[in-house]
Amino acid sequence: MSFLSLGANILTGSIPEQLCHLSNIHILDLAQNNLSGSIPTCLGSLPRLKTLRTIFRLGPSSTETTFNNHMKLVIEGPEIVFTKIIPLINGIDLSSNNLVVEIPEEITNLSTLGFLHLSWNLLTARIPENLGSLQWLEALDLSHNHLSSPIPPSISSMALLNYLNLSYNNLLGQIPSSNQLQTIAYPSIYEGNPGLCGPPLSINCSIPIDGDIYANDKDGDRAEKPHFYLSALLGFFVGFWPFYAVWL
């Protein structure tokens, strides 16, 4: 089996680790179900998602079969529509389920993954720091989860990335910048993350705090606190000065 599509059903339970034994699987679509539990770490060992496939158009005398089947995969948003020959597509779509915990670091081992769609789940913790190692990734959708921490700078190195959606999480800090990310620099792909700052958002990044960059805290007054303390200090001396002058 090389292509498994069970999306848009009413499947429940967890994702079985037996799927990881499908050594030829290169498209896994379990989207729009009621699956729960965590993403199996063994998905990062699927061999077909670590190799690139090529198509050879051979002559009439060849016994090899030419692939003529086509399919279309649409990732949320108008920009990304895959229309390719089936054997060339490598991807995982686990969106619109109830998956929890974190995105396993092992996913970054799938070096030829073409799309990764994990939106509309309950994923928490950090985005894997080494996500930029997915150099063949064209579409990444992690929106509508509970992911936190800064966006990994390694995302800037994804040269083929042409669709990105990180909206509606708890991400914070400065948005990485690179020539590739500037080609998809739409504020909407970062909205719903009040802790993010920097272009393409209109929120300017402020002073570093505990190693991270913040524009404002949740009360919206972090950048104003230095001015508050300075004003309070000046007010103290101004108010105290008349009493000091009397004693002189």
C-alpha positions in Angstrom: 0.0 0.0 0.0 1.4 3.4 -1.0 -1.6 5.7 -0.6 -4.0 5.7 2.3 -6.9 8.1 2.3 -9.5 7.7 5.1 -10.3 11.4 5.5 -13.8 12.8 6.2 -15.1 9.8 8.1 -16.2 9.3 11.7 -13.1 7.4 12.8 -12.3 7.4 16.5 -9.5 6.2 18.7 -5.8 6.7 18.3 -3.7 6.5 15.2 -2.4 2.9 15.2 1.3 2.4 15.1 0.8 -0.5 12.7 0.6 2.2 10.0 4.3 2.7 10.5 4.9 -0.8 9.1 3.6 0.3 5.7 7.0 0.7 4.1 5.7 1.9 0.8 3.2 4.5 2.1 4.0 8.0 0.8 0.6 9.7 1.3 -1.3 9.4 4.6 -4.6 11.2 4.8 -6.6 10.8 8.0 -8.0 14.3 8.1 -11.5 15.3 9.3 -12.1 12.5 11.7 -12.4 12.2 15.5 -9.0 10.7 16.1 -7.4 11.4 19.5 -4.2 10.7 21.3 -0.7 11.7 20.2 0.9 11.5 16.8 3.0 8.3 16.7 6.7 9.0 16.7 7.3 6.1 14.4 5.7 8.0 11.5 9.1 9.7 11.3 10.6 6.3 10.2 8.4 5.9 7.1 11.0 5.1 4.4 9.1 6.3 1.4 8.9 9.8 2.9 12.7 9.9 3.0 13.3 9.3 -0.7 12.4 11.1 -3.9 10.7 9.4 -6.8 11.3 10.1 -10.4 9.3 9.2 -13.5 10.9 7.6 -16.5 9.1 8.0 -19.8 10.3 4.9 -21.5 9.9 3.7 -25.1 7.1 1.4 -26.4 9.4 -1.6 -26.1 9.9 -1.1 -22.4 8.1 -3.3 -19.9 8.0 -0.6 -17.3 4.6 1.1 -16.6 4.2 4.8 -17.1 2.3 6.5 -14.4 -0.8 8.3 -15.8 -3.0 8.6 -12.7 -3.4 12.1 -11.4 -5.0 13.4 -8.3 -5.6 16.8 -6.7 -4.9 17.7 -3.1 -6.1 21.0 -1.7 -4.5 22.4 1.4 -6.5 25.2 3.1 -6.2 28.5 1.4 -6.3 29.5 -2.3 -2.5 29.5 -2.8 -1.7 25.8 -2.6 -3.3 23.3 -4.9 -1.3 20.1 -5.7 -1.9 18.6 -9.1 0.8 16.1 -9.7 1.4 12.5 -10.7 0.5 10.3 -7.7 3.9 8.6 -7.1 5.7 12.0 -6.8 3.6 13.3 -3.9 4.9 12.8 -0.4 2.6 14.1 2.4 0.8 13.7 5.7 -2.6 15.2 6.5 -3.9 14.7 10.1 -5.9 17.9 10.3 -9.3 18.4 11.9 -9.0 15.7 14.6 -8.4 15.8 18.4 -4.7 15.0 18.5 -2.9 16.2 21.6 0.6 16.6 23.1 3.4 17.8 20.8 4.5 17.5 17.2 7.1 14.7 17.4 10.6 15.7 16.6 10.9 12.5 14.5 8.7 14.1 11.9 11.8 16.2 10.8 13.4 13.0 9.6 11.0 12.8 6.7 13.4 14.7 4.4 11.3 14.5 1.2 7.9 15.4 2.8 6.0 17.7 0.4 3.2 18.8 2.6 2.4 18.5 6.4 -1.1 19.5 7.5 -1.8 19.3 11.2 -4.2 22.2 11.7 -7.4 22.1 13.8 -6.1 19.8 16.5 -5.1 20.2 20.2 -1.3 20.1 19.8 0.8 21.9 22.4 4.4 22.6 23.3 7.0 23.8 20.7 7.2 23.5 17.0 10.2 21.2 16.4 13.4 23.3 16.2 14.8 21.3 13.3 11.7 21.6 11.1 13.8 23.5 8.5 15.4 20.2 7.6 12.3 19.4 5.6 13.8 21.0 2.5 11.2 19.6 0.1 8.3 20.9 2.1 5.9 23.0 -0.1 3.0 23.4 2.3 2.9 23.6 6.1 -0.3 24.2 8.1 -0.1 24.2 11.9 -3.0 26.6 12.5 -5.7 26.4 15.1 -3.7 24.5 17.8 -2.1 25.5 21.1 1.5 25.6 20.0 3.7 27.9 22.0 7.3 29.3 22.1 9.0 31.2 19.3 8.8 30.2 15.6 11.9 28.1 14.8 14.4 30.2 12.8 15.1 27.0 10.7 11.8 27.6 8.9 13.5 30.4 7.0 15.7 27.9 5.2 12.8 26.1 3.5 13.5 27.1 -0.1 10.4 25.4 -1.6 7.8 26.5 1.0 5.0 28.4 -0.8 2.1 27.9 1.7 2.4 28.5 5.4 -0.3 28.9 8.1 0.6 29.3 11.8 -2.4 31.3 12.8 -4.4 30.9 16.0 -1.8 29.4 18.3 0.2 30.8 21.3 3.4 31.5 19.4 5.5 34.4 20.6 8.6 36.4 19.8 9.9 37.8 16.5 8.9 36.3 13.2 11.9 34.9 11.3 12.7 36.7 8.1 14.2 35.4 4.9 13.8 35.9 1.2 11.5 32.8 1.0 9.3 33.8 3.9 8.9 37.3 2.3 7.3 35.7 -0.7 4.4 34.5 1.5 4.4 37.4 3.9 0.7 37.8 4.6 -0.3 38.9 8.1 -3.2 36.5 8.1 -0.9 33.5 8.4 0.3 34.7 11.8 -2.9 36.2 13.2 -4.3 34.9 16.5 -0.9 34.9 18.1 -0.8 38.0 20.3 2.8 37.3 21.4 4.2 37.5 17.8 5.9 40.6 16.5 7.8 41.9 13.5 7.0 42.0 9.8 4.6 41.3 8.2 2.7 42.2 11.4 2.4 45.8 12.4 3.6 45.1 15.9 7.2 46.2 16.5 9.4 44.0 18.6 10.6 45.5 21.9 13.4 44.7 24.3 14.6 41.1 25.0 13.1 39.5 28.1 14.5 36.2 29.3 16.0 35.5 25.9 12.8 36.1 23.9 11.5 39.1 22.1 8.1 40.5 22.9 6.1 43.3 21.5 3.8 43.6 24.5 2.7 41.5 27.4 -0.9 40.2 27.8 -1.8 43.4 29.6 -0.4 45.5 26.8 1.9 47.5 29.1 5.2 45.7 29.1 6.8 48.3 26.9 5.4 51.1 29.1 6.8 49.8 32.4 10.2 51.5 32.2 8.5 54.8 31.7 6.1 54.0 34.6 9.0 53.4 37.0 10.9 56.5 35.9 7.8 58.6 36.4 7.2 57.2 39.9 10.8 57.9 40.9 10.7 61.5 39.7 7.3 61.9 41.5 8.9 60.7 44.7 11.7 63.2 44.7 9.4 66.1 43.6 7.0 65.3 46.4 9.7 64.8 49.0 11.7 67.9 48.2 9.5 70.5 50.1 9.9 68.6 53.3 13.6 68.3 52.8 13.9 72.1 52.2 12.0 72.8 55.5 14.6 70.8 57.5 17.4 72.7 55.8 
